[in-house]
Amino acid sequence: MFTGIVEDIGVVSHLDTNDSTGGTTMTFTIPANSPLLKDCHEGDSIAVNGCCLTVTSFTADAFNVGVAPETLRITNLGALAENSRVNLERAVRADTRMGGHFVQGHVDTTAEILSVTPDGNALTFRFQPKNRDMLRYIIFKGFIAIDGTSLTVTNVNDADGWWEIMLISYSQERVVLAQKKKGDTVNIEVDMMAKYAEKSLAGVLGANSGDAPIPLLEKMVQRMIGKQ
């Protein structure tokens, strides 16, 4: 579990697409004097661009992770190269202040940046998801994690398939999104509470499949008809 509050920006210092196990290993170097690895242990979880990864080994200023093929397919990690910059956040502790929102580190889809528009000292980013189904979980003033950064949705257009966020000047100095441009890809995790709400409502309505009955709605309609 994470909060979406980025702790540091790391850099890809080594990329091995055919390691000793036949998989992919990535090495990330952290800034000097960063506390990110001071309490680290092998097996710990660190979110890299919003993707929960397991630390396989580490030194004082760098750590290694193994990246599964499915992760490379679903996220933007497969597009990383040496010297790429990434957002980093350690897994949340029980005594951590929840400054962002509940982020699982499970990327739902990627999205393309459609535009970046200055607004005073802020930047407005417009995104279009690769998986359009995700739009049903994105609401005005709701939470969303973009490359692991907890942000607030400022505008949604379901018909055209996009949403916007605004990045304040403080955040521009602390997350990788500020350096991205039109056409770039970001990792997206929608608010998991929206998924739970959808599943709970589906259970109440009896809508476990596309053609399943919805008894609650039937009762409501019957009651309305009975009052006429």
PAVO-350281 format. One record per residue (C-alpha): residue in one letter; x, y negated, z. Coordinates in steps of 0.25 Angstrom, whole numbers, padded with zeros to 4 digits, always signed. Example, Ala and Ser with C-alpha at 12.3 -4.5 7.8 and 13.67 -1.06 7.14 Angstrom:
% residues 2
A+0049+0018+0031
S+0055+0004+0029
END
This chain:
% residues 228
M+0000+0000+0000
F+0005-0014-0003
T+0000-0028-0002
G+0003-0034-0015
I+0013-0044-0009
V+0026-0043-0017
E+0038-0042-0007
D+0049-0044-0018
I+0052-0043-0032
G+0062-0032-0036
V+0069-0029-0049
V+0071-0016-0056
S+0086-0013-0055
H+0085+0001-0061
L+0076+0009-0069
D+0077+0024-0072
T+0067+0030-0081
N+0073+0044-0080
D+0078+0046-0066
S+0082+0059-0059
T+0068+0064-0058
G+0064+0060-0072
G+0056+0048-0068
T+0058+0033-0066
T+0065+0027-0055
M+0065+0012-0053
T+0075+0004-0045
F+0071-0010-0039
T+0080-0020-0033
I+0075-0030-0023
P+0079-0044-0019
A+0090-0046-0010
N+0086-0047+0005
S+0072-0041+0001
P+0066-0033+0013
L+0059-0024+0003
L+0068-0012+0006
K+0072-0014+0020
D+0062-0005+0026
C+0061+0004+0014
H+0061+0020+0014
E+0062+0030+0003
G+0047+0033-0001
D+0042+0019+0002
S+0032+0012-0007
I+0036-0001-0014
A+0026-0008-0024
V+0034-0011-0037
N+0025-0021-0045
G+0013-0016-0038
C+0017-0001-0040
C+0019+0008-0027
L+0032+0015-0029
T+0040+0024-0020
V+0054+0020-0016
T+0063+0032-0019
S+0076+0026-0014
F+0081+0012-0010
T+0093+0003-0006
A+0094-0010+0001
D+0090-0018-0012
A+0083-0008-0022
F+0074+0004-0022
N+0070+0015-0032
V+0056+0020-0035
G+0052+0032-0044
V+0041+0028-0054
A+0031+0038-0059
P+0027+0039-0074
E+0013+0035-0070
T+0017+0023-0063
L+0025+0018-0075
R+0013+0020-0084
I+0003+0013-0075
T+0012+0001-0070
N+0021-0009-0076
L+0033-0002-0069
G+0036+0005-0082
A+0039-0008-0089
L+0050-0012-0078
A+0064-0013-0083
E+0077-0016-0075
N+0077-0031-0069
S+0061-0031-0069
R+0056-0038-0057
V+0045-0031-0049
N+0036-0034-0037
L+0039-0026-0024
E+0031-0023-0011
R+0033-0013+0000
A+0022-0005+0004
V+0013-0012+0015
R+0015-0009+0029
A+0004-0008+0040
D+0008-0021+0046
T+0010-0029+0033
R+0001-0041+0031
M-0008-0039+0019
G-0005-0051+0011
G-0010-0046-0002
H-0020-0034-0004
F-0020-0019-0003
V-0011-0014-0015
Q-0008+0001-0017
G+0003+0000-0027
H-0005+0008-0037
V-0005+0001-0050
D-0019+0001-0057
T-0015-0004-0071
T-0006-0014-0077
A-0010-0028-0083
E-0005-0037-0093
I-0003-0052-0091
L-0012-0059-0100
S-0007-0073-0096
V+0001-0081-0086
T-0005-0095-0084
P+0001-0106-0075
D-0009-0112-0065
G-0001-0123-0057
N+0010-0116-0050
A+0002-0102-0051
L+0001-0092-0063
T-0011-0086-0067
F-0009-0072-0073
R-0020-0065-0081
F-0020-0050-0082
Q-0026-0039-0091
P-0026-0025-0085
K-0022-0013-0094
N-0033-0005-0087
R-0045-0014-0088
D-0053-0005-0078
M-0045-0012-0067
L-0052-0025-0070
R-0064-0020-0062
Y-0055-0021-0049
I-0050-0035-0052
I-0059-0046-0046
F-0058-0061-0045
K-0050-0064-0032
G-0047-0050-0030
F-0034-0043-0027
I-0025-0037-0038
A-0010-0032-0037
I-0002-0037-0049
D+0012-0030-0050
G+0010-0028-0035
T+0006-0042-0032
S-0007-0045-0024
L-0014-0056-0032
T-0028-0062-0032
V-0036-0061-0045
T-0040-0075-0049
N-0048-0072-0062
V-0054-0059-0069
N-0060-0058-0083
D-0066-0044-0084
A-0071-0046-0098
D-0057-0050-0104
G-0050-0040-0094
W-0041-0049-0086
W-0039-0055-0073
E-0030-0066-0067
I-0021-0069-0055
M-0014-0082-0050
L+0001-0081-0046
I+0004-0092-0036
S+0018-0098-0036
Y+0023-0091-0023
S+0020-0077-0030
Q+0026-0081-0043
E+0040-0081-0036
R+0037-0067-0029
V+0031-0058-0039
V+0034-0053-0053
L+0021-0057-0059
A+0025-0071-0060
Q+0036-0068-0070
K+0027-0060-0079
K+0021-0065-0092
K+0009-0063-0102
G+0010-0048-0107
D+0017-0043-0095
T+0011-0031-0087
V+0008-0030-0072
N+0004-0019-0063
I-0010-0020-0057
E-0017-0015-0045
V-0031-0019-0042
D-0037-0020-0028
M-0039-0006-0023
M-0051-0011-0015
A-0058-0013-0028
K-0056+0001-0031
Y-0061+0006-0018
A-0073-0003-0019
E-0076+0002-0033
K-0075+0017-0029
S-0084+0015-0016
L-0095+0008-0024
A-0094+0019-0035
G-0097+0029-0023
V-0108+0021-0018
L-0115+0020-0032
G-0112+0035-0035
A-0104+0031-0047
N-0093+0041-0046
S-0094+0043-0062
G-0099+0035-0073
D-0112+0042-0074
A-0114+0044-0059
P-0127+0039-0052
I-0127+0026-0044
P-0137+0029-0033
L-0135+0016-0026
L-0138+0008-0038
E-0150+0017-0041
K-0156+0014-0028
M-0154-0001-0029
V-0161-0001-0042
Q-0172+0008-0037
R-0174-0002-0025
M-0174-0014-0034
I-0185-0007-0043
G-0193-0003-0031
K-0194-0018-0026
Q-0200-0022-0039
END
